Amino acid sequence: MMTDKTWQLGLAGMGMIAVAFGFARYGYGLFVPVFRDEFGLSTGSLGLISGGSYASYLIALLLAGFLSSRLNPRFPIILAGLFATTGMILIAAAPNSVVLAAGVLIASTSPGWAWAPFSDAVAQLIRPGARNRTLSIVSTGTAFGLLVSGPITLFAGATWRVAWLLFALVALACTIWNARILPNKPYNPASGAESQRGARGANLALGRSRPTWRWYVNTPSLPLFLVALIFGFSGAFYWTYAADIVLDNGLPPATRSILWTLVGITGVAGLATGDLVGRFGLRRVLVAALLLLTVAIALLGLSPGSWLAIGISAALYGPSFMMMSALLALWSSEVFPDRPSAGFSATLLLLAVGSIGGPTTLGLIADVAGLRSLFLVAAALTLIGLVGAIPRRGSAAAIPGSGDEKTLPRVKTGQG
């Protein structure tokens, strides 16, 4: 049973993630055809704006964990809402491509500010037994964002500016909502009975010492980082080129919105991630999500012109993508319990590196190899994630929640 506090934080976090990812970040890609026609943008210009959005996201991501642990998780999350609101207002009012680009870059910082600090907020406000479920609810916000933005993209047409203004109003409402319930002090694991780290862990959590690379890079964190990198590589490749490959194979432009709306609908299944982990263990759920993601990507390489294949692909990609997002949050909170947001920021950094490397690396050879072949390559690369998801039996890198926790060494803190 979920408590009122679980519902409040889970739904408020879901709303903010829906705004940050579903509107502020992925909304640009959904509206690319509209922006191209409205502002006369070339493919190169659109790509430059997209690349800049990744850079702004990374900057916010690198700062969010620090601000959350030094100040409080509410501060960067409120920044996320304010940046999303401001950026989307600029997009709605943009008289030219320069203002449009500025709005996209500002709005794209929102997910960088928002996602990791929720790990600290959940650790502070939610009892241990309900944290996985709460983090799953928060992480599935992207699916609900797509559920709204996908159909709006399909029918907005000439009223696209009104759509972005509505996005901004929703962002402002979510910002006020989160400001009312989020904690205004840094997370301190030593403040309650669950602390197992002693004075050094408490000092680290309170910001009295800074974590070194040894705190981040250790035996239990390496498989987490590997899976995050691989997931970012293949998942972002799908995000970037799924619509292109189906349109190149003769399907109508509306397929783009239909595809992402279906991803949003099926992605709601990510809400069950915490419960699935509680029943089957993190490893089994992680392996299942990676396999579903592999099949989803491969289907577009095998039959990109088939409505049936596209529908099945989107129906598999939605839950696998949302589940993977939630699983990384759950796994990271187990590996880095002293400073959840700092550890999850590092995980998201690896995810972002993969998200940049996947579309860029495979995109460079798309003209030579063809998108169909590259989707099959991306599917094969996804399977590499199983190396991290299925460590050798008895290995010290056993995944928390998988039944092998006794072999998991403690994460070093402070200066090591």
C-alpha positions as CSV (number, residue, x, y, z in Angstrom):
1,M,0.0,0.0,0.0
2,M,1.3,3.5,-0.9
3,T,1.1,6.2,1.7
4,D,-0.2,9.7,0.9
5,K,3.3,11.0,0.9
6,T,4.3,8.4,-1.7
7,W,1.5,9.5,-3.9
8,Q,2.2,13.2,-3.4
9,L,5.9,13.0,-4.2
10,G,5.5,10.3,-6.9
11,L,2.8,12.3,-8.8
12,A,4.6,15.7,-8.4
13,G,7.8,14.1,-9.6
14,M,6.0,12.4,-12.5
15,G,4.6,15.8,-13.5
16,M,8.0,17.5,-13.5
17,I,9.7,14.7,-15.5
18,A,6.8,14.8,-18.0
19,V,7.4,18.5,-18.4
20,A,11.2,18.1,-18.5
21,F,11.5,15.2,-20.9
22,G,8.1,14.9,-22.7
23,F,7.7,18.6,-23.4
24,A,11.0,20.5,-22.9
25,R,13.4,18.0,-24.3
26,Y,11.6,15.6,-26.7
27,G,9.1,18.2,-27.8
28,Y,11.7,19.8,-30.1
29,G,12.1,16.6,-32.1
30,L,8.4,16.1,-32.4
31,F,7.9,19.6,-33.8
32,V,11.0,19.5,-36.2
33,P,8.8,19.4,-39.3
34,V,6.8,22.5,-38.1
35,F,10.0,24.4,-37.2
36,R,11.6,23.6,-40.5
37,D,8.6,25.0,-42.4
38,E,8.0,28.0,-40.1
39,F,11.6,29.3,-40.0
40,G,13.1,27.8,-43.2
41,L,15.7,25.8,-41.3
42,S,18.1,23.5,-43.0
43,T,18.8,20.0,-41.8
44,G,22.2,21.2,-40.6
45,S,20.6,24.0,-38.6
46,L,18.2,21.7,-37.0
47,G,21.0,19.3,-36.1
48,L,23.0,22.1,-34.6
49,I,20.1,23.1,-32.4
50,S,19.7,19.5,-31.4
51,G,23.4,19.2,-30.5
52,G,23.3,22.4,-28.5
53,S,20.3,21.0,-26.5
54,Y,22.5,18.0,-25.5
55,A,25.2,20.4,-24.4
56,S,22.9,22.5,-22.2
57,Y,21.4,19.3,-20.7
58,L,24.9,18.1,-19.8
59,I,25.8,21.4,-18.1
60,A,22.7,21.3,-15.9
61,L,23.2,17.6,-15.2
62,L,26.8,18.2,-13.9
63,L,25.5,21.0,-11.6
64,A,22.3,19.3,-10.3
65,G,23.9,16.7,-8.1
66,F,26.2,19.2,-6.5
67,L,23.4,21.7,-5.8
68,S,21.1,19.0,-4.4
69,S,23.7,17.6,-2.0
70,R,25.0,21.0,-0.9
71,L,21.7,22.9,-0.7
72,N,18.6,20.8,-1.1
73,P,16.9,18.7,-3.8
74,R,14.1,21.3,-4.2
75,F,16.4,24.0,-5.5
76,P,17.6,22.3,-8.8
77,I,14.1,20.8,-9.4
78,I,12.6,24.3,-9.2
79,L,15.3,25.5,-11.5
80,A,14.2,22.7,-13.9
81,G,10.6,24.0,-13.9
82,L,11.6,27.6,-14.3
83,F,14.0,26.9,-17.2
84,A,11.4,24.7,-18.9
85,T,8.7,27.4,-18.5
86,T,11.0,30.2,-19.8
87,G,12.4,28.2,-22.7
88,M,9.0,27.1,-23.9
89,I,7.6,30.6,-23.7
90,L,10.5,31.7,-25.9
91,I,9.7,28.9,-28.4
92,A,6.0,29.9,-28.4
93,A,6.8,33.5,-29.1
94,A,9.9,33.0,-31.3
95,P,9.9,35.6,-34.2
96,N,13.0,34.0,-35.8
97,S,15.2,31.0,-35.6
98,V,17.7,32.6,-33.2
99,V,15.0,33.0,-30.5
100,L,13.7,29.6,-31.3
101,A,17.2,28.1,-30.7
102,A,17.6,30.1,-27.5
103,G,14.3,28.7,-26.2
104,V,15.2,25.1,-27.1
105,L,18.6,25.4,-25.4
106,I,17.1,26.9,-22.2
107,A,14.3,24.4,-22.0
108,S,16.6,21.5,-22.7
109,T,18.4,22.1,-19.4
110,S,15.3,21.1,-17.5
111,P,15.8,17.3,-17.4
112,G,19.4,17.8,-16.4
113,W,18.3,19.8,-13.4
114,A,15.3,17.7,-12.4
115,W,15.9,13.9,-12.7
116,A,18.8,13.2,-10.3
117,P,17.7,15.3,-7.4
118,F,14.5,13.3,-7.0
119,S,16.7,10.5,-5.7
120,D,17.6,12.7,-2.8
121,A,14.0,13.8,-2.3
122,V,12.7,10.2,-2.3
123,A,15.4,9.1,0.2
124,Q,14.4,12.0,2.5
125,L,10.7,11.7,2.4
126,I,9.8,8.1,1.6
127,R,10.3,5.0,3.8
128,P,12.8,2.5,2.4
129,G,10.1,-0.1,1.5
130,A,8.3,2.4,-0.8
131,R,11.2,4.1,-2.5
132,N,11.5,1.8,-5.5
133,R,7.8,2.3,-6.3
134,T,8.1,6.1,-5.9
135,L,11.2,6.3,-8.1
136,S,9.4,4.2,-10.7
137,I,6.4,6.6,-10.7
138,V,8.7,9.6,-11.1
139,S,10.7,8.0,-13.9
140,T,7.6,7.1,-15.9
141,G,6.8,10.8,-16.3
142,T,8.4,10.8,-19.7
143,A,5.7,8.4,-21.0
144,F,2.9,10.7,-19.8
145,G,4.6,13.6,-21.4
146,L,4.7,11.8,-24.7
147,L,1.0,10.8,-24.2
148,V,0.2,14.5,-24.2
149,S,2.8,16.0,-26.7
150,G,2.4,13.2,-29.3
151,P,-1.3,13.8,-30.2
152,I,-0.9,17.6,-29.8
153,T,1.9,17.4,-32.5
154,L,-0.4,15.5,-34.8
155,F,-3.2,18.0,-34.6
156,A,-1.5,21.3,-33.8
157,G,-0.7,22.5,-37.3
158,A,-0.8,26.3,-37.5
159,T,-1.6,26.6,-33.8
160,W,1.7,25.1,-32.7
161,R,2.5,28.3,-30.7
162,V,-0.5,27.8,-28.6
163,A,0.6,24.3,-27.9
164,W,4.0,25.4,-26.6
165,L,2.3,28.1,-24.5
166,L,0.1,25.4,-22.9
167,F,3.3,23.4,-22.3
168,A,4.8,26.3,-20.5
169,L,1.7,26.8,-18.3
170,V,1.8,23.1,-17.3
171,A,5.5,23.5,-16.5
172,L,4.8,26.5,-14.2
173,A,2.0,24.6,-12.4
174,C,4.3,21.6,-11.8
175,T,7.0,23.9,-10.5
176,I,4.6,25.4,-7.9
177,W,3.4,21.9,-7.0
178,N,6.9,20.6,-6.4
179,A,8.0,23.7,-4.5
180,R,5.2,23.1,-2.0
181,I,6.2,19.5,-1.1
182,L,9.9,19.0,-1.8
183,P,12.4,19.1,1.2
184,N,14.4,22.3,1.7
185,K,17.5,20.7,3.3
186,P,20.2,18.4,2.0
187,Y,19.8,14.6,2.4
188,N,21.6,13.2,5.5
189,P,21.5,9.4,5.8
190,A,22.9,9.6,9.3
191,S,19.9,11.4,10.6
192,G,17.9,8.2,11.0
193,A,18.2,4.6,11.9
194,E,19.0,3.5,8.4
195,S,22.5,5.0,8.4
196,Q,25.2,2.3,8.0
197,R,28.1,4.5,7.1
198,G,29.1,6.2,10.3
199,A,30.6,9.7,10.6
200,R,32.4,9.6,7.3
201,G,29.2,8.9,5.4
202,A,27.4,11.6,7.3
203,N,30.1,14.1,6.6
204,L,30.0,13.2,2.9
205,A,26.3,13.5,2.7
206,L,26.4,16.9,4.4
207,G,29.0,18.1,1.9
208,R,31.8,18.3,4.4
209,S,34.0,16.3,2.1
210,R,33.9,15.9,-1.6
211,P,33.6,12.5,-3.2
212,T,36.7,11.5,-5.3
213,W,36.7,9.4,-8.4
214,R,37.2,6.4,-6.2
215,W,33.8,7.0,-4.6
216,Y,32.2,7.0,-8.1
217,V,34.2,4.3,-9.8
218,N,34.2,1.1,-7.8
219,T,33.3,-2.6,-8.2
220,P,29.5,-2.3,-7.8
221,S,29.3,0.9,-9.9
222,L,31.1,-0.4,-13.0
223,P,28.2,-2.7,-14.3
224,L,25.8,0.1,-13.6
225,F,27.8,2.6,-15.7
226,L,28.2,0.0,-18.5
227,V,24.5,-0.6,-18.7
228,A,23.8,3.2,-18.6
229,L,26.3,3.8,-21.4
230,I,24.9,1.0,-23.6
231,F,21.3,2.0,-22.9
232,G,22.0,5.6,-23.8
233,F,23.8,4.6,-27.0
234,S,21.1,2.4,-28.4
235,G,18.1,4.1,-26.9
236,A,19.0,7.5,-28.2
237,F,19.7,6.1,-31.6
238,Y,16.1,4.8,-31.7
239,W,14.8,8.2,-30.5
240,T,16.8,10.0,-33.2
241,Y,16.2,7.8,-36.3
242,A,13.0,5.8,-35.7
243,A,10.8,8.4,-37.4
244,D,13.3,8.9,-40.2
245,I,13.5,5.2,-41.1
246,V,9.8,4.7,-41.3
247,L,9.2,7.9,-43.3
248,D,12.0,6.9,-45.7
249,N,10.2,3.7,-46.3
250,G,7.0,5.4,-47.6
251,L,4.9,5.9,-44.6
252,P,3.0,9.3,-44.2
253,P,4.4,12.1,-42.0
254,A,1.7,11.6,-39.4
255,T,3.5,8.3,-38.6
256,R,6.0,10.3,-36.5
257,S,3.4,11.5,-34.0
258,I,1.6,8.1,-34.0
259,L,4.9,6.3,-33.3
260,W,5.7,8.5,-30.2
261,T,2.1,8.5,-28.9
262,L,2.2,4.7,-29.0
263,V,5.5,4.8,-27.1
264,G,3.9,7.0,-24.5
265,I,0.8,4.8,-24.1
266,T,2.8,1.6,-23.7
267,G,5.5,3.3,-21.6
268,V,3.0,3.7,-18.8
269,A,3.8,0.1,-18.0
270,G,7.0,1.6,-16.5
271,L,4.9,2.4,-13.4
272,A,5.1,-1.3,-12.4
273,T,8.9,-1.4,-12.4
274,G,9.3,-1.0,-8.6
275,D,6.8,-3.7,-8.0
276,L,8.4,-6.0,-10.5
277,V,11.8,-5.5,-8.9
278,G,10.3,-6.3,-5.5
279,R,8.8,-9.6,-6.9
280,F,11.5,-10.8,-9.3
281,G,14.6,-8.9,-8.4
282,L,16.4,-6.1,-10.2
283,R,18.6,-8.4,-12.4
284,R,15.7,-10.3,-13.9
285,V,13.7,-7.2,-14.7
286,L,16.8,-5.5,-16.1
287,V,17.5,-8.5,-18.4
288,A,13.9,-8.5,-19.6
289,A,14.0,-4.8,-20.3
290,L,17.2,-5.1,-22.3
291,L,15.9,-7.9,-24.4
292,L,12.6,-6.1,-25.1
293,L,14.7,-3.0,-26.1
294,T,16.8,-5.2,-28.4
295,V,13.8,-6.6,-30.2
296,A,12.2,-3.2,-30.5
297,I,15.2,-1.7,-32.2
298,A,15.8,-4.8,-34.5
299,L,12.2,-4.7,-35.8
300,L,12.7,-1.3,-37.4
301,G,15.8,-2.6,-39.1
302,L,14.1,-5.8,-40.4
303,S,10.8,-4.2,-41.5
304,P,10.6,-0.4,-41.4
305,G,7.8,-0.2,-43.9
306,S,5.4,-2.4,-42.1
307,W,2.7,-0.9,-39.9
308,L,2.6,-4.1,-37.9
309,A,6.4,-4.1,-37.2
310,I,6.3,-0.4,-36.4
311,G,3.4,-0.9,-33.9
312,I,5.1,-3.9,-32.2
313,S,8.4,-2.0,-32.1
314,A,6.8,1.1,-30.4
315,A,4.8,-1.2,-28.1
316,L,8.0,-2.8,-26.9
317,Y,10.2,0.3,-26.9
318,G,7.8,2.2,-24.7
319,P,7.8,-0.1,-21.6
320,S,11.5,-1.2,-22.1
321,F,12.7,2.4,-22.3
322,M,10.7,3.6,-19.3
323,M,11.6,0.5,-17.3
324,M,15.3,1.0,-18.0
325,S,15.0,4.6,-16.9
326,A,13.5,3.6,-13.6
327,L,15.9,0.7,-13.2
328,L,18.9,2.9,-13.5
329,A,17.4,5.2,-10.7
330,L,16.7,2.2,-8.4
331,W,20.1,0.5,-9.1
332,S,22.0,3.8,-8.6
333,S,20.3,4.5,-5.3
334,E,21.5,1.1,-4.0
335,V,25.0,1.6,-5.2
336,F,25.3,5.2,-3.9
337,P,23.1,5.3,-0.8
338,D,25.0,8.1,1.0
339,R,24.6,10.7,-1.8
340,P,21.8,9.4,-4.2
341,S,21.7,12.4,-6.4
342,A,25.5,12.6,-6.8
343,G,25.6,8.9,-7.8
344,F,22.7,9.1,-10.1
345,S,24.2,12.2,-11.7
346,A,27.3,10.2,-12.5
347,T,25.0,7.4,-13.9
348,L,23.1,10.0,-16.0
349,L,26.4,11.4,-17.3
350,L,27.3,8.0,-18.7
351,L,23.8,7.7,-20.1
352,A,24.3,11.1,-21.8
353,V,27.6,10.2,-23.2
354,G,26.0,7.2,-24.8
355,S,23.1,9.3,-26.0
356,I,25.4,11.6,-27.8
357,G,27.7,8.8,-29.1
358,G,25.0,6.6,-30.5
359,P,23.3,8.9,-32.9
360,T,26.5,10.7,-33.8
361,T,28.7,7.6,-34.4
362,L,26.1,5.5,-36.3
363,G,24.7,8.6,-38.0
364,L,28.0,9.3,-39.6
365,I,28.0,6.0,-41.4
366,A,24.3,6.0,-42.2
367,D,24.8,7.2,-45.8
368,V,27.2,4.3,-46.4
369,A,25.7,1.5,-44.5
370,G,22.0,2.5,-44.5
371,L,19.7,3.0,-41.6
372,R,18.3,-0.5,-41.7
373,S,21.7,-2.1,-41.2
374,L,22.5,0.4,-38.4
375,F,19.3,-0.5,-36.5
376,L,20.4,-4.1,-36.5
377,V,23.9,-3.0,-35.3
378,A,22.3,-0.9,-32.5
379,A,20.1,-3.9,-31.5
380,A,23.2,-6.1,-31.3
381,L,25.1,-3.6,-29.3
382,T,22.2,-3.4,-26.8
383,L,22.9,-7.0,-25.9
384,I,26.3,-5.9,-24.6
385,G,24.4,-4.5,-21.7
386,L,23.7,-8.0,-20.5
387,V,27.4,-8.2,-19.5
388,G,26.6,-5.7,-16.8
389,A,23.1,-7.1,-16.1
390,I,24.3,-10.7,-15.7
391,P,27.5,-10.6,-13.7
392,R,29.4,-13.9,-13.0
393,R,27.8,-15.8,-10.2
394,G,29.5,-15.0,-7.0
395,S,31.0,-11.8,-8.4
396,A,31.4,-8.8,-6.1
397,A,29.5,-6.8,-8.7
398,A,26.2,-8.5,-7.9
399,I,23.2,-6.3,-8.6
400,P,21.4,-5.1,-5.4
401,G,17.9,-6.5,-5.2
402,S,18.9,-9.6,-7.2
403,G,19.4,-12.0,-4.4
404,D,23.2,-11.7,-4.4
405,E,23.5,-8.7,-2.1
406,K,25.7,-10.5,0.4
407,T,28.5,-10.4,-2.2
408,L,28.2,-6.7,-2.7
409,P,31.0,-4.7,-1.1
410,R,30.3,-1.3,0.4
411,V,30.9,1.8,-1.7
412,K,33.9,3.8,-0.5
413,T,33.2,7.3,0.6
414,G,35.1,10.4,1.2
415,Q,38.8,10.2,0.3
416,G,38.8,6.4,0.3
